Amino acid sequence: MKEYLEFKSITFDTIQLQGNVSSFPLFEDNPNLNSESITRRIEDQIARWLFSINPVKELILCELQIPLQNIWYDFRIAEPITNPHKKPGDIDILICEKQRPDQSIAIQCKRIKVTAIDMGKDKVSRRIADIADGVLQANGSRDMGFYKTYLVLLVVIDGRNRDLNNILSRGSTPRTLNRIYDFPGRGDLYSEIGIVIIEIVQPTSKGFTQMAQVNVCVLAPAKPLSQLVSLTNRVKYLLKNKGIMQNV
C-alpha cells in the first residue's frame, strides 16, 4: 500500500537594495555565485539556524503541536539532564513551556547530506547508515522518561545542479525520499517516539541563509508519556540556572 508524505513548506529569498530601485528579481538562478554548500554544515549548526528564523521555527513548532508562546528551548543539552557517558549523551534540542518542565520534549537530530548530480539522480551521504545511531539516541532519550521524544532527520540538499527544474522543485528525488523513509533501524525505534523529516534545500548558488526552502513532514507524532519526577526536577534545576524559572 502506498503512503503519501505531506510536507509543509516555506521558501524565502533575500536581496540587498541599493539606491532608487523600482524592481528587483527574486527566486532566480545565480550562476555567477559560488556560495558554500549547505551540506558542509553540521547538525548543530543546521538546527540552530532553523530556530533562528521565526517563520521556520513557527512552522516546525506547529507541526510538532508545540505552543508558540511562552516556550523555552536550547541546544546540545547534557548535564545535569543527561549522563554524557551513556546514551543519548546529550539532547540535540530540548523544548518545554517555561512553567511546564514536567512536559519536556527531547529531540534527537541526524543529518543526511544530499547533492543533486543531475535532474533525476542524487548523491546521498553514507551517513544515512548513521541514522541507526540516532535511533539509539532517541531510544535513550525515551528511556530517560521525557514527556515526548522525537527523532528528526535533517535532510540538507544542495540542489543547484537541478537547474532545469523550477526553483521550488529542486529537492531530493522520490528514490532518495524512499531510502530516507526506510532508514536503518526504524524497526528498532520505540513506538512512542515521533519521526520527522525536515528538508533544507539550497536551490541555487546563492547562500542557503539568503535563499532556501524548508519542508517539514511528520511521519509519526510522538506519544505523550508521564514524565519521570526525577527528570522534571533536573529540568527545573536547569531552567533555574538559566534564569527561566525563579521559584523552584
Contacts in CASP RR format, 6 or more apart in sequence:
PFRMAT RR
TARGET T0000
AUTHOR 0000-0000-0000
METHOD contacts of the structure
MODEL  1
MKEYLEFKSITFDTIQLQGNVSSFPLFEDNPNLNSESITRRIEDQIARWL
FSINPVKELILCELQIPLQNIWYDFRIAEPITNPHKKPGDIDILICEKQR
PDQSIAIQCKRIKVTAIDMGKDKVSRRIADIADGVLQANGSRDMGFYKTY
LVLLVVIDGRNRDLNNILSRGSTPRTLNRIYDFPGRGDLYSEIGIVIIEI
VQPTSKGFTQMAQVNVCVLAPAKPLSQLVSLTNRVKYLLKNKGIMQNV
5 177 0 8 1.000
5 181 0 8 1.000
5 197 0 8 1.000
5 217 0 8 1.000
5 219 0 8 1.000
6 217 0 8 1.000
7 197 0 8 1.000
7 199 0 8 1.000
7 215 0 8 1.000
7 216 0 8 1.000
7 217 0 8 1.000
8 59 0 8 1.000
8 63 0 8 1.000
8 215 0 8 1.000
8 216 0 8 1.000
8 217 0 8 1.000
9 213 0 8 1.000
9 214 0 8 1.000
9 215 0 8 1.000
9 216 0 8 1.000
10 55 0 8 1.000
10 56 0 8 1.000
10 59 0 8 1.000
10 213 0 8 1.000
10 214 0 8 1.000
11 27 0 8 1.000
11 167 0 8 1.000
11 168 0 8 1.000
11 212 0 8 1.000
11 213 0 8 1.000
11 214 0 8 1.000
12 53 0 8 1.000
12 55 0 8 1.000
12 211 0 8 1.000
12 212 0 8 1.000
13 26 0 8 1.000
13 27 0 8 1.000
13 206 0 8 1.000
13 210 0 8 1.000
13 211 0 8 1.000
14 210 0 8 1.000
14 211 0 8 1.000
15 24 0 8 1.000
15 25 0 8 1.000
15 26 0 8 1.000
17 24 0 8 1.000
27 167 0 8 1.000
27 168 0 8 1.000
27 211 0 8 1.000
28 167 0 8 1.000
28 204 0 8 1.000
29 163 0 8 1.000
29 167 0 8 1.000
29 204 0 8 1.000
29 205 0 8 1.000
30 204 0 8 1.000
30 205 0 8 1.000
30 206 0 8 1.000
31 205 0 8 1.000
32 205 0 8 1.000
33 204 0 8 1.000
33 205 0 8 1.000
33 206 0 8 1.000
33 207 0 8 1.000
34 205 0 8 1.000
35 205 0 8 1.000
35 206 0 8 1.000
35 207 0 8 1.000
35 208 0 8 1.000
35 210 0 8 1.000
36 207 0 8 1.000
37 115 0 8 1.000
37 158 0 8 1.000
37 202 0 8 1.000
38 46 0 8 1.000
38 156 0 8 1.000
38 157 0 8 1.000
38 158 0 8 1.000
38 200 0 8 1.000
38 202 0 8 1.000
38 207 0 8 1.000
38 208 0 8 1.000
38 212 0 8 1.000
39 113 0 8 1.000
39 114 0 8 1.000
39 115 0 8 1.000
39 125 0 8 1.000
39 156 0 8 1.000
39 157 0 8 1.000
39 158 0 8 1.000
41 49 0 8 1.000
41 156 0 8 1.000
42 111 0 8 1.000
43 92 0 8 1.000
43 109 0 8 1.000
43 110 0 8 1.000
43 111 0 8 1.000
43 154 0 8 1.000
44 75 0 8 1.000
44 76 0 8 1.000
44 92 0 8 1.000
46 109 0 8 1.000
46 111 0 8 1.000
46 154 0 8 1.000
46 156 0 8 1.000
46 200 0 8 1.000
47 75 0 8 1.000
47 92 0 8 1.000
47 93 0 8 1.000
47 109 0 8 1.000
47 154 0 8 1.000
48 75 0 8 1.000
49 209 0 8 1.000
50 56 0 8 1.000
50 57 0 8 1.000
50 60 0 8 1.000
50 198 0 8 1.000
50 200 0 8 1.000
50 214 0 8 1.000
51 57 0 8 1.000
51 60 0 8 1.000
51 73 0 8 1.000
51 75 0 8 1.000
51 93 0 8 1.000
56 214 0 8 1.000
58 68 0 8 1.000
59 214 0 8 1.000
59 216 0 8 1.000
60 198 0 8 1.000
60 216 0 8 1.000
61 67 0 8 1.000
61 68 0 8 1.000
61 71 0 8 1.000
62 68 0 8 1.000
63 196 0 8 1.000
63 216 0 8 1.000
63 218 0 8 1.000
64 105 0 8 1.000
64 150 0 8 1.000
64 196 0 8 1.000
64 218 0 8 1.000
64 222 0 8 1.000
65 221 0 8 1.000
66 95 0 8 1.000
66 105 0 8 1.000
67 97 0 8 1.000
70 97 0 8 1.000
70 98 0 8 1.000
70 99 0 8 1.000
71 95 0 8 1.000
71 96 0 8 1.000
71 97 0 8 1.000
71 98 0 8 1.000
72 95 0 8 1.000
72 96 0 8 1.000
72 97 0 8 1.000
72 98 0 8 1.000
72 239 0 8 1.000
72 242 0 8 1.000
72 244 0 8 1.000
73 93 0 8 1.000
73 94 0 8 1.000
73 95 0 8 1.000
73 96 0 8 1.000
74 93 0 8 1.000
74 94 0 8 1.000
74 242 0 8 1.000
75 92 0 8 1.000
75 93 0 8 1.000
75 94 0 8 1.000
76 90 0 8 1.000
76 91 0 8 1.000
76 92 0 8 1.000
77 90 0 8 1.000
77 91 0 8 1.000
77 94 0 8 1.000
77 238 0 8 1.000
78 84 0 8 1.000
78 89 0 8 1.000
78 90 0 8 1.000
78 91 0 8 1.000
80 234 0 8 1.000
80 237 0 8 1.000
80 238 0 8 1.000
81 91 0 8 1.000
81 94 0 8 1.000
81 144 0 8 1.000
81 231 0 8 1.000
81 234 0 8 1.000
81 235 0 8 1.000
81 238 0 8 1.000
82 88 0 8 1.000
82 89 0 8 1.000
82 90 0 8 1.000
82 91 0 8 1.000
82 144 0 8 1.000
83 89 0 8 1.000
84 90 0 8 1.000
87 136 0 8 1.000
87 137 0 8 1.000
87 139 0 8 1.000
87 140 0 8 1.000
88 106 0 8 1.000
88 108 0 8 1.000
88 136 0 8 1.000
88 137 0 8 1.000
88 138 0 8 1.000
88 140 0 8 1.000
88 141 0 8 1.000
88 144 0 8 1.000
89 137 0 8 1.000
91 106 0 8 1.000
91 107 0 8 1.000
91 108 0 8 1.000
91 141 0 8 1.000
92 107 0 8 1.000
92 108 0 8 1.000
92 109 0 8 1.000
92 152 0 8 1.000
93 106 0 8 1.000
93 107 0 8 1.000
93 109 0 8 1.000
93 152 0 8 1.000
94 104 0 8 1.000
94 105 0 8 1.000
94 106 0 8 1.000
94 107 0 8 1.000
94 235 0 8 1.000
95 104 0 8 1.000
95 105 0 8 1.000
95 107 0 8 1.000
96 103 0 8 1.000
96 104 0 8 1.000
96 105 0 8 1.000
96 147 0 8 1.000
96 235 0 8 1.000
96 239 0 8 1.000
97 103 0 8 1.000
98 239 0 8 1.000
98 244 0 8 1.000
98 245 0 8 1.000
99 245 0 8 1.000
101 232 0 8 1.000
101 235 0 8 1.000
101 236 0 8 1.000
101 239 0 8 1.000
101 245 0 8 1.000
102 147 0 8 1.000
102 227 0 8 1.000
102 232 0 8 1.000
102 235 0 8 1.000
103 147 0 8 1.000
103 148 0 8 1.000
103 224 0 8 1.000
103 227 0 8 1.000
104 146 0 8 1.000
104 147 0 8 1.000
104 148 0 8 1.000
104 227 0 8 1.000
104 231 0 8 1.000
104 232 0 8 1.000
104 235 0 8 1.000
105 146 0 8 1.000
105 147 0 8 1.000
105 148 0 8 1.000
105 149 0 8 1.000
105 150 0 8 1.000
105 222 0 8 1.000
106 141 0 8 1.000
106 144 0 8 1.000
106 146 0 8 1.000
106 148 0 8 1.000
106 149 0 8 1.000
106 150 0 8 1.000
107 149 0 8 1.000
107 150 0 8 1.000
107 151 0 8 1.000
107 152 0 8 1.000
108 134 0 8 1.000
108 137 0 8 1.000
108 138 0 8 1.000
108 141 0 8 1.000
108 149 0 8 1.000
108 150 0 8 1.000
108 151 0 8 1.000
108 152 0 8 1.000
109 152 0 8 1.000
109 153 0 8 1.000
109 154 0 8 1.000
110 127 0 8 1.000
110 130 0 8 1.000
110 131 0 8 1.000
110 133 0 8 1.000
110 134 0 8 1.000
110 151 0 8 1.000
110 152 0 8 1.000
110 153 0 8 1.000
110 154 0 8 1.000
111 127 0 8 1.000
111 154 0 8 1.000
111 155 0 8 1.000
111 156 0 8 1.000
112 124 0 8 1.000
112 125 0 8 1.000
112 127 0 8 1.000
112 128 0 8 1.000
112 131 0 8 1.000
112 153 0 8 1.000
112 154 0 8 1.000
112 155 0 8 1.000
112 156 0 8 1.000
112 180 0 8 1.000
113 124 0 8 1.000
113 125 0 8 1.000
113 127 0 8 1.000
113 156 0 8 1.000
114 122 0 8 1.000
114 123 0 8 1.000
114 124 0 8 1.000
114 125 0 8 1.000
114 155 0 8 1.000
114 156 0 8 1.000
114 157 0 8 1.000
114 158 0 8 1.000
114 171 0 8 1.000
114 172 0 8 1.000
114 176 0 8 1.000
115 122 0 8 1.000
115 123 0 8 1.000
115 157 0 8 1.000
115 158 0 8 1.000
115 159 0 8 1.000
115 161 0 8 1.000
116 122 0 8 1.000
116 157 0 8 1.000
116 158 0 8 1.000
116 159 0 8 1.000
116 160 0 8 1.000
116 161 0 8 1.000
116 162 0 8 1.000
116 170 0 8 1.000
116 171 0 8 1.000
117 123 0 8 1.000
117 161 0 8 1.000
118 161 0 8 1.000
118 162 0 8 1.000
119 162 0 8 1.000
119 164 0 8 1.000
119 165 0 8 1.000
120 162 0 8 1.000
120 173 0 8 1.000
121 173 0 8 1.000
122 172 0 8 1.000
122 173 0 8 1.000
122 175 0 8 1.000
122 176 0 8 1.000
124 176 0 8 1.000
124 179 0 8 1.000
128 179 0 8 1.000
128 180 0 8 1.000
128 183 0 8 1.000
128 184 0 8 1.000
129 184 0 8 1.000
131 153 0 8 1.000
131 183 0 8 1.000
131 184 0 8 1.000
131 185 0 8 1.000
132 183 0 8 1.000
132 184 0 8 1.000
132 185 0 8 1.000
132 188 0 8 1.000
134 151 0 8 1.000
135 151 0 8 1.000
135 184 0 8 1.000
135 185 0 8 1.000
135 186 0 8 1.000
135 188 0 8 1.000
135 189 0 8 1.000
137 151 0 8 1.000
138 149 0 8 1.000
138 150 0 8 1.000
138 151 0 8 1.000
138 189 0 8 1.000
138 190 0 8 1.000
138 193 0 8 1.000
139 188 0 8 1.000
139 189 0 8 1.000
139 190 0 8 1.000
139 193 0 8 1.000
141 149 0 8 1.000
141 193 0 8 1.000
142 149 0 8 1.000
142 190 0 8 1.000
142 192 0 8 1.000
142 193 0 8 1.000
144 228 0 8 1.000
144 231 0 8 1.000
145 225 0 8 1.000
145 227 0 8 1.000
145 228 0 8 1.000
145 231 0 8 1.000
146 225 0 8 1.000
146 227 0 8 1.000
146 231 0 8 1.000
147 224 0 8 1.000
147 225 0 8 1.000
147 226 0 8 1.000
147 227 0 8 1.000
148 194 0 8 1.000
148 222 0 8 1.000
148 223 0 8 1.000
148 224 0 8 1.000
148 225 0 8 1.000
149 190 0 8 1.000
149 192 0 8 1.000
149 193 0 8 1.000
149 194 0 8 1.000
149 222 0 8 1.000
150 193 0 8 1.000
150 194 0 8 1.000
150 195 0 8 1.000
150 196 0 8 1.000
150 222 0 8 1.000
151 189 0 8 1.000
151 193 0 8 1.000
151 194 0 8 1.000
151 195 0 8 1.000
151 196 0 8 1.000
152 196 0 8 1.000
152 197 0 8 1.000
152 198 0 8 1.000
153 180 0 8 1.000
153 183 0 8 1.000
153 195 0 8 1.000
153 196 0 8 1.000
153 197 0 8 1.000
153 198 0 8 1.000
154 198 0 8 1.000
154 200 0 8 1.000
155 172 0 8 1.000
155 180 0 8 1.000
155 197 0 8 1.000
155 198 0 8 1.000
155 199 0 8 1.000
155 200 0 8 1.000
156 200 0 8 1.000
156 202 0 8 1.000
157 170 0 8 1.000
157 171 0 8 1.000
157 172 0 8 1.000
157 199 0 8 1.000
157 200 0 8 1.000
157 201 0 8 1.000
157 202 0 8 1.000
158 202 0 8 1.000
159 170 0 8 1.000
159 171 0 8 1.000
159 201 0 8 1.000
159 202 0 8 1.000
159 203 0 8 1.000
160 170 0 8 1.000
160 202 0 8 1.000
160 203 0 8 1.000
160 204 0 8 1.000
160 205 0 8 1.000
162 169 0 8 1.000
162 170 0 8 1.000
162 171 0 8 1.000
162 203 0 8 1.000
163 170 0 8 1.000
163 204 0 8 1.000
167 203 0 8 1.000
167 204 0 8 1.000
168 203 0 8 1.000
168 213 0 8 1.000
170 201 0 8 1.000
170 203 0 8 1.000
170 213 0 8 1.000
171 199 0 8 1.000
171 201 0 8 1.000
171 203 0 8 1.000
171 213 0 8 1.000
171 215 0 8 1.000
172 180 0 8 1.000
172 199 0 8 1.000
177 197 0 8 1.000
180 197 0 8 1.000
181 197 0 8 1.000
181 219 0 8 1.000
186 195 0 8 1.000
189 195 0 8 1.000
191 223 0 8 1.000
192 222 0 8 1.000
192 223 0 8 1.000
192 225 0 8 1.000
193 220 0 8 1.000
193 222 0 8 1.000
194 218 0 8 1.000
194 219 0 8 1.000
194 220 0 8 1.000
194 221 0 8 1.000
194 222 0 8 1.000
194 223 0 8 1.000
195 218 0 8 1.000
195 219 0 8 1.000
195 220 0 8 1.000
196 216 0 8 1.000
196 217 0 8 1.000
196 218 0 8 1.000
196 219 0 8 1.000
197 215 0 8 1.000
197 216 0 8 1.000
197 217 0 8 1.000
197 219 0 8 1.000
198 214 0 8 1.000
198 215 0 8 1.000
198 216 0 8 1.000
198 217 0 8 1.000
199 213 0 8 1.000
199 214 0 8 1.000
199 215 0 8 1.000
199 216 0 8 1.000
199 217 0 8 1.000
200 208 0 8 1.000
200 212 0 8 1.000
200 213 0 8 1.000
200 214 0 8 1.000
201 212 0 8 1.000
201 213 0 8 1.000
201 214 0 8 1.000
201 215 0 8 1.000
202 208 0 8 1.000
202 211 0 8 1.000
202 212 0 8 1.000
203 211 0 8 1.000
203 212 0 8 1.000
203 213 0 8 1.000
204 211 0 8 1.000
236 245 0 8 1.000
236 248 0 8 1.000
237 248 0 8 1.000
239 245 0 8 1.000
239 248 0 8 1.000
240 246 0 8 1.000
240 248 0 8 1.000
END
